[in-house]
Amino acid sequence: MPTRRTVLTAASALALPTMNATAAADMPHLPWSRQAVIYQINIRQFSPEGTFKAVQADLTRLKKLGVDILWLMPVQPIGKLNRKGSLGSYYSISDYTAVNPEFGTLADAKAFVAEAHRLGFKVILDWVANHTAWDHPWATAHKDWFKLNAKGEVYAVTFNEGQPTEEHWDDVIALNYQSEGLRAAMIDAMKFWVRETGLDGFRCDVASLVPTDFWVRARKALDAVKPMFMLAESDAVDLHASGAFDMTYSWDLTDQVFKKIGKGESGALLLKEWLARQQSPTNGYPAHAYRMRFTSNHDFNSWHGTDADLYGDAYLAFAVLTFTLPGMPLIYNGQESRLVKKLAFFEKDAIDWKRYELTEFYAGLTALKHAHPALAAGQYGAPVKLLDGPPDVVAFERKLGSDAVRVAVNLSKAPQVFAGKTLPAWGWSIA
């Protein structure tokens, strides 16, 4: 969902009480997730066909790219009432247990997951639990499952009601988690996809807008069917401390560090300061918290700009950092072909794959991630030890037992010398 991060900011998350941050300090994660790379698939824009079958035909290429977890954006039917654009938003769902005919059928979804599993991938599905389309059957059959206005009517998702900054998501209506019936129905819908297709987990849209105790209950119910990997579109500490989620978004690194350095508003010192905060025992996050590192995703690309727009010549250097800093790196579909356009969100706008010119670059980084236990996420990897170097170079080591990785990234437009080697502008070395 085009995210309103003013309610989901890193600052607000770090201001939260730690909520037994040590209670889930030893929360285990599935072994296949620990050194994984996640790859986001926008089915509509992935190919001219925009179908499960078309993406499935490209899975062998993604296998060579080295990615591990395939994140599918929502695949359910999109509401028609108050639809945005001609095709609508993936996040305006009119039926949780059906497939958008634009993408294919439930049989196609099953075949896609089966083939992905055969090739060694894991598959997670984007889940929209906070709101539905206006014409979802629940809106008439179970009106009490929705938030209602003073007149007792469903209404568009609204932020800052009655204030000058009031904002609306006009194509969706908000669910009311005070209803036990809603909670049970939502969990049943999630279990449907796990049972029918064998999904390995979920990416949960605007997760902080849904009560944490619901996610705890959902995670327990889903794990009883099959052990899950859970990614929250949030950076709230309590989603980790509660044990509901394996991974949250690291907007702080992208918004507050990468963007500023890429635009020339700051330099390497900003990243060093960010790293110091991450290493601090007062950062609020338990040791087991996976953080998703990225330069782009569907929101960033469609609403903010391409990598080149956001970071200029620095964007490959930042990609290197997403793979070598603690956490799990994300590749958004098309980045391996140097995605140079903002993909339309409500219309058909297929990726121009061209020559896949950055495939070798990303494949090298995925291989690096897989080869070094020190680069694992959460409690499984090594901390960052900053190394001395020129002011414009961020150099660090991650060492776990006999495994060690040294990274030096030049975050400036001028060549820099580190450890006897010249790093070109925005260049890097990994040893």
Secondary structure as the mmCIF struct_conf table of DSSP 4:
data_model
#
loop_
_struct_conf.conf_type_id
_struct_conf.id
_struct_conf.beg_label_comp_id
_struct_conf.beg_label_asym_id
_struct_conf.beg_label_seq_id
_struct_conf.end_label_comp_id
_struct_conf.end_label_asym_id
_struct_conf.end_label_seq_id
HELX_RH_3T_P HELX_RH_3T_P1 ARG A 5 VAL A 7
BEND BEND1 LEU A 8 LEU A 8
HELX_RH_AL_P HELX_RH_AL_P1 ALA A 10 LEU A 14
TURN_TY1_P TURN_TY1_P1 ALA A 15 ALA A 15
BEND BEND2 LEU A 16 LEU A 16
BEND BEND3 MET A 19 ASN A 20
TURN_TY1_P TURN_TY1_P2 ALA A 21 ASP A 26
HELX_RH_3T_P HELX_RH_3T_P2 PRO A 31 SER A 33
TURN_TY1_P TURN_TY1_P3 ARG A 34 GLN A 35
STRN STRN1 ILE A 38 ILE A 41
HELX_RH_AL_P HELX_RH_AL_P2 ILE A 43 PHE A 46
BEND BEND4 SER A 47 GLU A 49
BEND BEND5 THR A 51 THR A 51
HELX_RH_AL_P HELX_RH_AL_P3 PHE A 52 GLN A 56
TURN_TY1_P TURN_TY1_P4 ALA A 57 ASP A 58
HELX_RH_AL_P HELX_RH_AL_P4 LEU A 59 LEU A 65
TURN_TY1_P TURN_TY1_P5 GLY A 66 GLY A 66
STRN STRN2 ILE A 69 LEU A 72
HELX_LH_PP_P HELX_LH_PP_P1 MET A 73 PRO A 74
BEND BEND6 GLN A 76 GLN A 76
HELX_LH_PP_P HELX_LH_PP_P2 PRO A 77 PRO A 77
STRN STRN3 ILE A 78 ILE A 78
HELX_LH_PP_P HELX_LH_PP_P3 GLY A 79 GLY A 79
TURN_TY1_P TURN_TY1_P6 LEU A 81 ASN A 82
BEND BEND7 LYS A 84 LYS A 84
TURN_TY1_P TURN_TY1_P7 GLY A 85 LEU A 87
TURN_TY1_P TURN_TY1_P8 TYR A 90 TYR A 91
BEND BEND8 SER A 92 SER A 92
STRN STRN4 ILE A 93 ILE A 93
BEND BEND9 SER A 94 SER A 94
TURN_TY1_P TURN_TY1_P9 TYR A 96 THR A 97
BEND BEND10 ALA A 98 ALA A 98
TURN_TY1_P TURN_TY1_P10 PRO A 101 PHE A 103
HELX_RH_AL_P HELX_RH_AL_P5 LEU A 106 ARG A 118
TURN_TY1_P TURN_TY1_P11 LEU A 119 GLY A 120
STRN STRN5 LYS A 122 TRP A 127
BEND BEND11 ASN A 130 ASN A 130
STRN STRN6 HIS A 131 ALA A 133
TURN_TY1_P TURN_TY1_P12 TRP A 134 ASP A 135
TURN_TY1_P TURN_TY1_P13 PRO A 137 PRO A 137
HELX_RH_AL_P HELX_RH_AL_P6 TRP A 138 ALA A 141
TURN_TY1_P TURN_TY1_P14 HIS A 142 HIS A 142
HELX_RH_3T_P HELX_RH_3T_P3 LYS A 143 TRP A 145
STRN STRN7 PHE A 146 PHE A 146
STRN STRN8 LEU A 148 LEU A 148
TURN_TY1_P TURN_TY1_P15 ALA A 150 LYS A 151
BEND BEND12 GLY A 152 GLY A 152
STRN STRN9 VAL A 154 VAL A 154
STRN STRN10 ALA A 156 PHE A 159
BEND BEND13 ASN A 160 ASN A 160
TURN_TY1_P TURN_TY1_P16 GLU A 161 GLY A 162
BEND BEND14 GLN A 163 GLN A 163
TURN_TY1_P TURN_TY1_P17 PRO A 164 THR A 165
STRN STRN11 GLU A 167 ALA A 174
STRN STRN12 LEU A 175 LEU A 175
TURN_TY1_P TURN_TY1_P18 TYR A 177 GLN A 178
HELX_RH_AL_P HELX_RH_AL_P7 GLU A 180 THR A 197
STRN STRN13 GLY A 201 CYS A 204
TURN_TY1_P TURN_TY1_P19 ASP A 205 VAL A 206
HELX_RH_3T_P HELX_RH_3T_P4 ALA A 207 LEU A 209
BEND BEND15 VAL A 210 VAL A 210
HELX_RH_AL_P HELX_RH_AL_P8 THR A 212 VAL A 225
BEND BEND16 LYS A 226 LYS A 226
STRN STRN14 PHE A 229 ALA A 232
BEND BEND17 GLU A 233 SER A 234
TURN_TY1_P TURN_TY1_P20 VAL A 237 VAL A 237
HELX_RH_AL_P HELX_RH_AL_P9 ASP A 238 ALA A 241
TURN_TY1_P TURN_TY1_P21 SER A 242 GLY A 243
BEND BEND18 ALA A 244 ALA A 244
BEND BEND19 ASP A 246 ASP A 246
STRN STRN15 MET A 247 TYR A 249
HELX_RH_AL_P HELX_RH_AL_P10 TRP A 251 TRP A 251
HELX_RH_PI_P HELX_RH_PI_P1 ASP A 252 PHE A 258
HELX_RH_AL_P HELX_RH_AL_P11 LYS A 259 GLY A 262
TURN_TY1_P TURN_TY1_P22 LYS A 263 GLY A 264
BEND BEND20 GLU A 265 GLU A 265
HELX_RH_AL_P HELX_RH_AL_P12 ALA A 268 GLN A 279
BEND BEND21 SER A 280 SER A 280
TURN_TY1_P TURN_TY1_P23 PRO A 281 THR A 282
BEND BEND22 ASN A 283 GLY A 284
TURN_TY1_P TURN_TY1_P24 ALA A 287 HIS A 288
STRN STRN16 TYR A 290 ARG A 293
BEND BEND23 THR A 295 THR A 295
HELX_RH_AL_P HELX_RH_AL_P13 HIS A 298 ASP A 299
HELX_RH_PI_P HELX_RH_PI_P2 PHE A 300 HIS A 304
HELX_RH_AL_P HELX_RH_AL_P14 ASP A 307 TYR A 311
HELX_RH_3T_P HELX_RH_3T_P5 GLY A 312 ALA A 314
HELX_RH_AL_P HELX_RH_AL_P15 TYR A 315 THR A 324
BEND BEND24 LEU A 325 GLY A 327
STRN STRN17 MET A 328 TYR A 332
TURN_TY1_P TURN_TY1_P25 ASN A 333 GLY A 334
HELX_RH_3T_P HELX_RH_3T_P6 GLN A 335 SER A 337
TURN_TY1_P TURN_TY1_P26 ARG A 338 ARG A 338
BEND BEND25 LYS A 341 LYS A 341
HELX_LH_PP_P HELX_LH_PP_P4 LYS A 342 ALA A 344
BEND BEND26 PHE A 345 GLU A 347
TURN_TY1_P TURN_TY1_P27 LYS A 354 ARG A 355
TURN_TY1_P TURN_TY1_P28 GLU A 357 LEU A 358
HELX_RH_AL_P HELX_RH_AL_P16 THR A 359 ALA A 371
HELX_RH_3T_P HELX_RH_3T_P7 PRO A 373 LEU A 375
BEND BEND27 ALA A 377 ALA A 377
HELX_RH_3T_P HELX_RH_3T_P8 GLY A 378 TYR A 380
BEND BEND28 GLY A 381 GLY A 381
HELX_LH_PP_P HELX_LH_PP_P5 ALA A 382 VAL A 384
STRN STRN18 LYS A 385 LEU A 387
TURN_TY1_P TURN_TY1_P29 PRO A 391 ASP A 392
STRN STRN19 VAL A 393 LEU A 400
TURN_TY1_P TURN_TY1_P30 GLY A 401 SER A 402
STRN STRN20 ASP A 403 ASN A 410
BEND BEND29 SER A 412 ALA A 414
STRN STRN21 GLN A 416 PHE A 418
TURN_TY1_P TURN_TY1_P31 ALA A 419 GLY A 420
STRN STRN22 LYS A 421 LEU A 423
HELX_LH_PP_P HELX_LH_PP_P6 PRO A 424 PRO A 424
TURN_TY1_P TURN_TY1_P32 ALA A 425 TRP A 426
STRN STRN23 TRP A 428 ILE A 430
#
